[in-house]
Amino acid sequence: MKNIIYRNPSDAQNFDIKRFVKSLNEYTKVSEKEVKDALTDFEHYDTLHVSCLVEVGTRLIADKASAEAAEKYFDAHAEYFDEGKFERLRRITGYLVGTLDRWNDAKKAEEHARVKHSVNSSVDDATRMVMLETQAMEHNLAYTR
């Protein structure tokens, strides 16, 4: 992870882990090693939106201190989650994209056929399996057409 985007991609700045650790330590004691361990999921990205760091920081503070401290940290950085300014990013075959409007039909079919994993815990395992099997069948049909 080399750059952090705060507003626009053109405003990307170098990531400073010591600065990030210092901001977390205003809410609870977190070591640099703990932060590096929490950021391992993002190591393969050259650029990252600051909202990802806020989510990691919120989780670390909640784990080490309290939900109230995590909420204070999140509230202090909530400006990066403004619905009007944040665009959804999708990672599809190595590309980070916001919209699919410039994709050709084959790439759109590939995205549609992807097996999408739900994080909704209200769906029981049996229902989730049926959903995944249905998506897998749709995936196979998309490539046979």
Sequence and secondary structure as in RCSB ss.txt:
>XXXX:A:sequence
MKNIIYRNPSDAQNFDIKRFVKSLNEYTKVSEKEVKDALTDFEHYDTLHVSCLVEVGTRLIADKASAEAAEKYFD
AHAEYFDEGKFERLRRITGYLVGTLDRWNDAKKAEEHARVKHSVNSSVDDATRMVMLETQAMEHNLAYTR
>XXXX:A:secstr
  EEESSSGGG EE  HHHHHHHHTTTS   HHHHHHHTGGGTT SEEEHHHHHHHHHHHHHHHS HHHHHHHHH
HTGGGG TTT    EEETTEEES  TT  HHHHHHHHHS      TTS HHHHHHHHHHHHHHHHHHHH 
